[in-house]
């Protein structure tokens, strides 16, 4: 659809919509514009009664390198776009403005996508780093290519974890701690064993397997699908997910504030000096 610049919106099969991240040259780094377009596309699919299942995919060798660290006008973009939540103060100084932007664009959007009424499937290849997890984890099912690997390197940045802190509920407490403490990548096979990934497939079969799975799900009555999804999400929330998310988001903001006071920037500058991801905002 012509109104989208950074994503593609497709209808590859009956009752299936596919949203494709389309910044391959930037390794699908998440600018605020891309996130706004992604949210608009999710809305389009969610409000279309002819769609029962939504696939989230990405062009290029990597699914997403995370937040676009090169974006200079993030707050202006957020302030100038339709709100998705009720938080305000995007232009305020200090921690107030930073928290407002992240509550809207990172925690707010990921939580919103997690609660879409229709089943969602992430089709993932290559690297998925930090903010990239916040696109994958809100999806109900994950199909990963054999080359897919996942990491949260925010502790290396001097921050306690990604804004959408679903780690313990995705991989378990021990692996969540190892993922955060080390910033190491975990393979699709590792995370399939732990229950985060539903299927691991050859790279050249990723799109076909995700579409076949989506079509099988889409054949079910949509009202039953919606209620089944809400029931499972409610079970997870009753385990304390929502409270854990709010606590970790507050710690994330405290880390930003600390780094701003100590280093004059939101993350530890040592990360930018030693990391190719940090220097370029993308991966090769």
N, C-alpha and C positions, 0 to 999 in steps of 0.2 A: 504494500500500500504506500502511495507516494508521500503521505504525511510523515512517515517514519524515515529517519536518516541513519540511525545506528542499529536498527533491527529489521528483520523481515517477518512478515505475518503471512502464513500459508495455511491452506486447507488440503493436506495431502491425502486424506481419506474421509469417508463418510463419518460424520460426527466427531472428527478429530481436527483440532487446530494445532499448528506448530509455530512457535515463536523462536526465532533464531537470532542470537547475538551476532552482530555483523560489523565488528571493529577488528578484523583479523590482524591488521598491521600493528595495532596496539595490543595484540593478544587479549582482546576483549576487556581491556581495563575499563572500569566502571566510572565513567563521568556521570555527573548529575543529569545531563541530557539523556544519556543512555538509560539511566534508571527511571526517569520520568516516562520515556517512550515504552520501556518494558512494562511499567505499571499500566499505562494506557492500553497496551496490547493485552495484558491479562484481563483488564476490564472488558475489552471488546469480546474476548472469548467467553468470559464468565456471563456476560449479558446476552449472548447469542444462544437462543433455545435450540439451535441446530447443532450445537457443540456440546459434547458430553465429556471429552477428555482433552487435556492440554499438554503438549510436549514442549519442553524448553531445551533447545539445542544451541550450538554455537559453531560459527564458521572458523576455519583456520586450524592450526595444529594444537591450540590450547583452548580450553573452555573459558577460563578467566584468570588473569593475573591479579585480580583484586581491585581495590580502589585506585582510581587514576590519580597518582601522587603529583602529576604535573598540572592538574587543573587549577587555574588561578582565580576563577570567578565563581566558585562553587556556591557561595552564599547568595550571590546575585541571581544565579539560575534558580535556586530553590525559592527565593523570595518572589520571583516573577512567575512562578508556575502555580497551577491549581493545587491546593492543599490536599493531602491524603489523610491527615489527622487534624487534631484540634490544637496542637502545640503552636506557640507563637514566639516572636522575639528573635527571628533569624539574623537581624542586623545588629543585635545588642553586642556590647563589648564583652570580652572575657569569656568565662566559662558558660555564661548564660546563652550567648549566641551559638557557641560551639555545640552545646548540649541540644539546643533547639534543632539545629540542622541534622545532627545525627539521630535524634529521636524521631524526626520526620522521615529521613531518607534511608537510614540503615536499619535500625530496630523497627521503625514503623512500617516500612515497606516489606521487610522480610516477614514480619508477623502477619501483615495483611495477606501476603501471598500464601502463607502457611494455612490461613483460614478461608481461602477461596472455597466455595461450595463444591466445585467440580474436581475430580481426580487430576493430579498433575504428575508428569513423568519427566525427570531430567535425563537427557542423553549426553554423556560426559566423555570427553577425550582429553588427553594431554594433562597439563598442569591445572590444578584448581587451588588457588592460594588465598587464604584469609577471607577477604570480601567475596571471593568466588564461592566459598562455602555457604555464604549467606544467600546465594542464589540456588544452590543445590539442596541444602537442608530443608528449606520450606516445601520442597516437592514431596509428594507422597511416595513415589517410587523412584529408584535410581538405577539406570542401566549404564554401565561403565565399559569403555573400551579397555582392552588389556594394557594399553599404554597409559591409562589414567593414573594420576597420583595426586594426593591431597595433603595440604599443609596449612597450618596456622602459624605464621611467623611473627605475630604481633608482640610476643614477649621479647623477641630480639629488637623490636622497635621501642621497647620500654613501656609497653602497654599490656594490660593483664589478659587480653583476649579479644577476639572479634566482637563487634557490637551485638550480633545475634548469637548469644552464647548457648548453643544447643549441644555443645561437645559431650557432656556426660550422658545425655539421652541418645546420642547417636552412636558412640563408640564405647561407652562404659567409663567408669571413673578412672581406672588405672591408665587406660590408653589415652583418655582425655588429658590427664596430667603429663604423660610422656609427650603427647603431641604439642602441648603448650610449653613445657619446660625445655624441649630440645629444638623446636621449630623444624623437625625432620619431616620429610615426605613419607606418607604411608601409601602403599600400592592399592590398586583396586582389589586385588586378591586378599590382602590383609583385611581390608574393610568389609569385603564380602563375608569373610569368616566371622567378623564381629557383628554382622547384621546391618551395617549401614547401607551396603550396596546390595541390590536384589539380584542382579545378573552381571557377569563379566563376559564380554564377547570380543571376537576379533574386531580390530578397528574398522575394517571394510564392511562389517555386518552391523555396525552400531545403529545406523539410521533405520535399517530394515527391521531389526529386532525391536527397537523402541516403537516403531509404527505398528508392528504386529501385536505387541503387547497392548498398545493404546486401543487398537481396534477390538481386541478381545474384551477389554474393560468397557469400551463404549457400547458394546452389544447388550450390556446389562441395563435394567431400568434406571434412569437417571436419579429419580427420587430416592431409590434404595441406595445408590452409590453415595449421594450426598449425606444421607443419614448414617451410613456406615463410616464415612470419613469423620463426621462430627463425633461419633461414638468413640472412635480410636483416639482422636485428638483430645477428647474430654478425659479419657483414661490417662493419657500422658500428663495433662494439666493437673489432674488430681494427684499425681506423683510429686508435684511441687515445681513443675517446669516454669510456670509463670513467675513465681516468687524468685526462683533462682535467676531467671532472665533479668528481672528488675535489679536485683542486687549486683549482678555482674556488670550490667550497663552503668550503674553508679560508680563501680570501681574503675571501669573503662574511662569514664569522664574524670575521675580523680587523677588517673595516670596522665591524661592530656594536660590537666591543669598543673600538675607537678612538673611535667616536662617543659611547659610554657614558662613557668617561673624559673626553673633551673637552666634550661637550654635556650629559651627564647623561641621554641617551636614545639609543635604538638607531639613529636616523637623524638627519641634519642638520636642525635645527629650521627652517632657512631654507626648506626644502621645504614644511613645513606652513603657513608664512606666505604663500607665493606661489602655491600650487597649490590649485585647487578640489578636486582629487582628494584631496590631503593633508588639507585642512580637514574634509571631510565623509566621507572614507572611501569615496566613491562618485562617480560621474559623473552628469551630468544628462541 
